[in-house]
């Protein structure tokens, strides 16, 4: 078993340094990308930006002025409502609904007054369990590309228009051949101009573009396609595009597939370059038609996104590594803002509290509407020093807390809180202290008992001598009473010695349960009679023996009798005919084996239904301050379990409480059996 005391502040600082190094590495990867990147939560709040995004000219306020209320639609578009509520396409909602990457184009007004078109690539951001937390958005200025594409389309439309006009003119100029020749030359000139414009666009457009005929043979090939694939236009003209296309084109051509619904937008494919490198591309494609509407080929536009995908994979790997490291800790972890808001939690605390992202820590920990007094988290943030403490939650469990201040990527000072459940340690410490107290009381009781034994034996002996010599009837009666009371004191002292006597550790022996009950009553009966409690006993003389440690069983019975006395005195302040304490014993059959059942019933206050499930928990007590430690029933439950028995409760508030102790009947065959293993 690992000794938790060997873990010191140095080790925790080492862990925290490792976390910071991983986070710095992740931050450097994000900042190395030339496009603006925003990490947006499922609540549409911007959680993280890279350096390019921090200087993005479209932001409505500087990044250092970001607040928790800054949503993506406010920062990018200056809107007061989400994009989908004002007629704009929202990629975040598409990702949340489909769980897959999506691409959208938005017109964004820069701070300079210029309007630009940005392509937004939104990818899902998931937790370790696969839950969708938000998205990562990469913004790319496609204004020039769209303009070039529009110019290409316009040229294509102009070309088709010219061809239709030329055809109409040819049919209309049957009477004047010269006029027909002039029109033909004019059309040819227009066609040449259109082709020249198209070639110009092909050369200057920043995306790779090529066209194919219906046999998938390349009919045009621009400079960008050459630079991305390594194949020149001379090498590709008239050749099938399968020369460089890989998955999924080798399986079935996307644009000519019967299942395709042109246009195809942002489809991810794999190509193989001339130097045998595999690259990931994002392509758009559409069909080409002649003037009659017949398909004559297709046009495709693509860009290399291999590096972008690599960055996404690297970002995902670092995120998963960071999450795995946090999950490997044997402690719960929360990250809080100065406003007490939980902005991160690891799996350990999610299992304990549920998903509490966005809630206030004082609400989660203590069900308080206001922050706790003497908040150590604020103290850590104010002093920038680690603070530690212990806290008992509303669930009754103790947690050791460490508050570590740090500066987050948004330059806000936040607190990392480590929570470790020390309930069992507390219970063990309290039980050890209680055992030590009982041992001290036992030693004290043994010493006092021995001191009492000698004089009381002398009193009894002297009284007996006087009784033997006294002939007076009144004197003999008084002496007989002295002897009787002295013997009663001697019996009490004997029981006290037996209770305080320590045998070999937790050694057990074969005992009669009635004897243990009688010895327990001998120690507490005087208090019961003093409180006017009526004792009823039902214990047969022929009960079989049990195998227990009699002192420990007596400790359990004394605890149950003491609790019953407390409940009766709370309900009845004085003498009452219903102030009854009943103890009974009988043999029962549990799981096919004989058990002796001891029932201690009081007709006192009873136990409320809402707390009856907690009475065996360490430190739980329904008694007032100073009247109970909350350990009696917890220790008793452990003792009876060690005897292979069961401790149960049945109660109705305001009527009665019955504590039931079931102990296995001793037979040589059940020495090594444990009925708890059969449950």
N, C-alpha and C positions, 0 to 999 in steps of 0.2 A: 504493500500500500504506500503510495507516494506521500511523503511528509510535506504537507502544504506549507509548513513554517520555513522550509528551505527556499521558498520562492520569495525573493526580496524585490525591492524597488528597482535594482539594477536590471533584473530580467524583464520586468515590465517595460522599462525604458528601451531595452533592446528590441522588444516586440513592436513598440510604438515606432521606433526608428525604422524598422523593416517595413512597417505599413506606410510610413511617409515616403521611403525610397520607392516602393512600388507605385504609390500614388503619383510621385514626381515623374517617374518613368512614363506612366500613363498620360500625365499632363504634357510631357514633352512630345509624345507621339501625336497627341491631338493638335498641339501647337505647331507641329511640323507640316501640317497640311495647308496647302495654299488657298483652299476654298473655305468660306465661312462654315463653321460647324456649330450647331446648337443641340444640346441634349435637353429635351422637353419632357416633363413628367406627364402622366396620364391626366393630371389636373390642368394641363396647358400652361403650366408655369415653367419658365426657362430655368433649368438647374445648372447648366454648365455651358461655357462657350470657349472656343479657342481664341488665340490672339488675333487672328484675322477677323473673326466675328466681332471682337471687342472694338475694332476700328471700322466696322462695316458702316458705310455712309448712310444706310437706310435706318439705323437705330434711332428711335425717337428720343432717347436720352443716353448719356454716356454710361458705360457698363458699371463704373464705380457708383452710379446712383441707382443701380438695380435694387428693387425691394422684393419682398415675398409676394407682393400682389402683382408683379410684372408678368403678364401672360404674353405668349408669343404674338397674338394678334395686336396687342397694344404696342409692343416694341417694334414690330416690323411694319405694321400698317396704320398704327395710330387709331385702331378701332376700339370701341367700348364693348363690343360683343364679339363672340367667336365668328370666324370667317363664314361658316356654313349658315349662320343666322342673318348674314347680310348679302347672301348670294354668291359667296366665294367658295371655291373648292378647298376643303381642308384635308390635307394628306394625313394628319394625325388621326382623325376620325376613321379614315379608310384603313389605317394600320391597326387601330384598336378593334375594328370590326372584322378584318380579314386575317390579322396576325402576319401579313406578308409585306414585303417592301413595296412601296408605290412611288410613282413619280408624278409631279404636278408642275404646271407652269403658272407663275403669278406675275402680274405687273406690280412692281414696287417703286414707289416714289422716293427717290433719294433726298437727302437733306439739302442737296444743291438745287433741287427743283427739277432735276432730270428724271424721267420715267424710264426704267429699264425692265426687261423681261428676265426673270430668274427661273431656272429649272430647279425644283426642290426634290431631292432624292431622300425619302423618309424610310428608315429601316427600324424594325421593332427592337426594343430593349427589354430583355426578359430577366427575371430573377432566377435563382438556382432551381426553383421548382417549376420553371416554365411560365410563371405568371407574367403578364404583360405590364411593365412598369411605365412605359412611355416610348419615345422614339428618339432616334438620332437623325437630325436633318442636315444635309449638305446642300449648300446653295451655290449654283453656278450661273454666271451671267451668260445667257444664250441669246441676247438681243441681236448680236451680229449674225449668229447662226440662223436665227429665225428670219432675219431680214434677207439673208442670202437664200434661204429655202423659199421664202415668199417670192424673191426675184426670179429664182429658178422656175417656180410654178407659173409665175406670170409670163416668163419667156415661153414656157411650154404651152400655155394657153394662147399666147400670141401666135406661136408657131401653128397650132391647130387652127386658129382663126384665119391666119394667112392662107393655110392650105385649103380651108373650106372656101375662102373668098376666091382663091385662084381657080379652084375647080368650078365654082359658079360662073366665074368670068369666062373660063374656057368654053363652058356650055353655052354661054350667052353670046359669044363672039363668032358664031358660025358664018355670018355675012361678011365680016371684015377680018381677013387673015392678018393684015398688018397690025390691026388693033389687038388681035389675039397674041401676036408675037410680043408686042409691047407689054401687055399684061403679064405674059409669062416671064419676061425679063424682070419686070417689077417684082413678081412673086418670088423669083429666084433670088433676087437681091435681098428681099425681106427674109427669105429663108436663111441665106448666108449670114445676114445680120443677127438673126435669132440664134443660129448655131454659134456664132462668135460670142454672143452674150452668154449663151449657156456654157461654152467652153471657159469663158472668163470666170463665171461663177464657180464652175467645177474647180478651177485652179486656186481661187482665193478663199473658198468656203473652208472653215476650220474643221469640218467633219469629213470622214472618208465617205465617198459616194461612188456608186457604180450602178450600171443598169445591165439587165440580162434580157434575152429573148425568151420565148416560151420553152425553148430547149435548155434553158439555164446557161446559155453561152454568154459571156461578157461582151457587151456592146459599147460600153464606155467605162472609163477608169480614171479617177482624178488623182492629183498629186498626194493628197492626204492618205488615200487608200494605198498608194505605193509606199509611203513612209511607214505606215503601220504594218503592212504585210511583208514588205521587202520585194514584192513583185512589181515590175514595171508595167506600164500600159501595153508595150509591145509583147510582153510575155503573157498577158492576160487576155488580150483581144481575141475573141473567137473561141477561147478555152472555157470549159465548164467551171463554175464557181466552186465546185467541190474540190478544186486544187488546194484551197486554203481552208474551206469550211470543215468543221468537225461536228461536235455535238451541239444541237440535235439535228443539224442539217443532213448528216449522213444517214440518219434514220428516215427522215422525210422532210422535204423542203418546206419550210414554214409558209412562205407566201403563196405557193401553188397548192398547198394542202387543201383537200376538200373541207377540212375542219377549220381552216383559217377564215377569219372575218376581217379582211383588210379595212383600215390600215392596221399594221402591227406596230405597237409602240413599246419601246423600252424593254424589249425581250433580251434576256441574257443568253449568250451563246459562247462557244469556245472555238477559236480558230488556231491554225498552225501556220506560223510565219515561214518564210523561205529558209531561214536559218534554224528551223526545227524548234522554235520556241512556241509554247502554248500560251495564248493570251485570252483573257475574258473580255468580251465586248458587249455593249448595249446597243441594240440596233432598232431602227424604225424602217418599215418597208410598206410599199403600196404597189398596186398594179398599174400598168400603163395600158391605155386603150387607144385605138385608132378613131378616126372620125365617125365610124359606124358603131362605136361602142364595143368592138371586139378586143379581147385581151391580146396585146402584142408583146408583152414583156412585163418587167417589174423594175422598180428603182429601190435601192437600199442605201440607207445612211447609217453609219455606225461609228462608235468611239471606243477607245481602249479604256476599260475600267479596272484593269488588273491591279494597279497600284491602290486604287480606291478600295477594292475588295480586300486586298492585303491589309490595308489599314484597318478596315472593319474587323477582319479576323484577329488582327493583333490587339485591337481595342477590346474585342470580346474575350480573347485569351487572358489579357491582363485583368479584365473585370472578373472573369471566372476565377483567376488565381487569387485575386484580392478577396472575393467572396469565400473561396475555399479556405483561405488562411483564417478568416474571421470565424468560419463555422468550426474550424479545428480547435479553436479556443474553448476551454471548459467553462467559459464565463459568458454571460449575456452582454451584449453591447448595444448601447443607444448613442446616437449623436443628437445633441440638442442645440437649439439657437438660444440667444439671450432672452428671447420671448417665451422660453420653456416649451417650444414646439419640437416634437420628435421628427427628425428628418431622415433618420436611418435606424434600422434595427437588424440584428443578425438572426439566424434561424433559431438559436436558443431562446431568445426572448419572444420570438413570434409564436413558439410553441407554448410559452407560459402565459403571455398576455393577449395573443392574437395580433392581427395586423393593426398597429396603432400609429402608423405614419400620419403626420399632420395633427395629431392630438397633443394635448398639454401633458407634461410629465406628472404634474401634481394630480391631475385627473386620473391618469393611468395607475400611479403608484398608491395614492391615498384617497382617491375619489373626492378630492377637494376641488372647489370652484376657484379658490385663490391659491397663490404660491405658498409653500411651506415657510414657516418662520425659520430664520437663520439658515437660509438656503445655501448649502455648500457649493452648489453649481455656480451661483452668482459670485460667491467668494473666490472660487477658482478662476473665473473669468476676470474678476477685478484685479487679482494679484498675479495672474498668469503663472500660478503655481499649482501643483497637484494637491488635491484635498481628498481625504479618506474619511470614511465613517461607516456606521452600521445602521440599518433601517429595517423596521418590521412593517411589512406590507399589510394591506387589508385582508389578505388571505391567511394571515397568521404566520407567515414564514419570514425568517430573518435573512437579510442579504447584506453582504459586505460590499461597499461601494467605493469606487475610485473615480475622481473627477479630474480629467486631463484636458486642459485648455489647448487649442491649436487654431491656426489660421487656415480656413478653407480656401478653395480655389476662387471663391467670390470675394476674397479678402475680408470676410467676416470672421470674427473670433467666435468659435463654437466650442462646445464641451463634449468630449468623448467620455461616456460613463460606462464603466465595467461593473457588472453585477454578478456576485457569486453567492449561491445559496448556501448559507452556513447554518440552516435550521438543525440539521442532524448534529453538527459540531456543537451547537448551543445545547441541544438536548443531552449530548454525551457529557459535556462539561457540567451541566446542571445535575445529571445523574451521578457523575463522579463526586461532585460536591455533596449531593444528598447522601451518597453512600458513606462519604467521609463523616458527615454529620451524624448519621446513624451509628457509625462505628464509634465515634466519640461519645454519643449518648449511651451506647451499649457499655463502653468502658466505665463511664460515669455511673450508670445504673448498677453495673456489677460491683463497683467499689462501694457505692452506697448500700447495696443489698448486703454485702459482707459485713459492713459496719453495723447494719441493723440486726443481722442474724445473731450475733453474739449476745447483745443485751436482751433481745426478745427471747432467746433460748433461756437466758438466765431468769427472766421474768416468769416464763412458763415453769421452769424447774422450782424456783422459790415458791411460786403459787401452789405447785403440786405438793411441796413439803408442808406448807401451811394447811393445805386441804387435808392431808393425811392426819395431821395432829389436831385439827380443829373439830370440836364436837358440836359447836353452835350451828344450828340449821341456817340462820341468816348469813353467818360468816361463810359457811360452806357454799351457799348459793352465789355469793359475790365472788369467791375464789374460783368457782367453776366457770363463771362468766369471764373472769380474767384469763383463765386458761384457754377458753374457747376463742376469745378475741385474739389472744396471742397466737394461737395456732392459725387463725385466719390471716393474720399479718404474715406469719411464716410462709403460708401457702402463696400469698401474693408475692412475697420476696422470691420464693422459689420459681414462680412463673416469670418474674422479671429477669431472674438469672438465666432461665432457659431461653428467653427471647433474646437476651443480649449475648448469649454464648456463641462464639464463632467456631464452626466446625470446618473441616477441610475444604476451603473455598466454597463452592456451590454443591457440596456433596449431598446426596439424597439418601433417604432411608425409608424403610417400610413403616408407615405410621397409620394410626386410626384417625380419620378425619374428625370424629366427635371429640377426641382428646385435644386436637388443635383448636377447635371451636371453643371448648371449655376454657382452655388456657387464655384464649383471646378475650373471652368475656370476663375472666378473672381480673384482667388489667383495666377494663373499661366499665365494668358493671356498676361500680360505685358512682361514676359520672352519669350513667344512664338512670340510676335510681334517684340521684340528686335532681335530675331534670324531669322527674315524674314520668319517665318513658316506660310503657308496659312492654315487657319482653315475652314473646311467645316462641316456643321452640318445639320442633317436630323432627326428632332425630332417632331413628331406630337403633337398637343396640347391636344388631347383627350385620351392620354394613361391612363390606369387604375392605381390605386395606388399600392404600394408595402409596405410590413411590414419589416422594417430594422432599424438599428441604423444609422441615417443619418451621424453622424461624422465618423463612421467606414467605411461606403460606400464611403464617400468623401475621406478617407485615401486611399482606394483601387484605386479610379479613379485618384487621384493625382499621385499615383505610376505608373499607366499605362500611363498617359499623360507625366510624367517625362521620362519614358523609351522610349516613342515614340519620344520625343524631342531629347534625346541622340542619337537615331538611325539616325534621319534626319540630325543632325549636323555632324555626322561621315561621312555621304555620301555627303552632300552638305555643303561646308564651308561658303557660303554666300547666297545671294538671288538666287532663282531658281524657275521657273514656276512649276517644279515637286515636290517641297518641300512642300508636302501636308500632313496635319493631318486631318483625317476624323472621325467624331463621329456620329453614327446613333443609333436610337432606334426604335423598332417595336415589336409587339406581335407575339410569335411563340407558337406552340403546341408541348409539350414534354411529352411523356408517357400519352397522353390523358388529359393533364392539361395545362392551359394558363401560359406562362412565358413572361416576358419582357426581350428582348435581347438588351444589350448595346454592340456595336461593336466599338472598338478604332483601327483604321487602320492608319499606317504610311507607306510611300513609301521610307523607309530608307534602311539600310544594310541587313535586314532580319536576320533570325537565321539559322546557319548551321544545316543540318539534323542530324549530329552525336551528337549534344548536346541538341536538342530540347526536348528530353525525360527527361532531368535533370533540366530544368529551374525552376521547382517548388520545388526542393530539398533545404533544408536549407544549407546556406553557398555557394551555387553554384552561380557564377557570371561570365558573359562573359566580364564585364567591366574591365578596367585596375586597377592596384593597387591604392587604395585611392578613386576610383570613385564609388564603390558600396560595400555593406556588404553581398550581397547574401541572404538577408532575406526578401526583399520587396515582391517578388512574393510568397514566402513561406507563409508569414503572410497574404497576400491578399487571397491566396487560402484557408487558414483556416477561414478567415472572411466570404467569400462567402459561404463556406460549412456550417458554422454556420447559415447562412440565408436560408439554404435548397436550395441553388443555385449551379451553376456550373461555374467554370472558365476554359476556354479552349484557345487554341492557334492554329493558322494556319499561316504558314510562308513559304516563298521561299527565299533562300539566294540571296541577291543582288537585290531583287524586292520589297517585302512588308512583313509586319507582321500585323496580325489581332488578337487582344485579344478580346475574347468573354465572356461577363458576362451575365448569364441567372439567373433571379430572379423570383420566383413565384408571380403571380398576387395575391394581397391580397383579400381574401374573408373570411368571418367568419368561414367557414367550414375547411379551411386549416391551422388553427392556430397550430394544434398539429401534422401535417403530415410532414414526411420527405421523399422527393422523392429519397434520397440516399438509403433508406431501400428497395426500389423496385428493385434496380439494381441486 
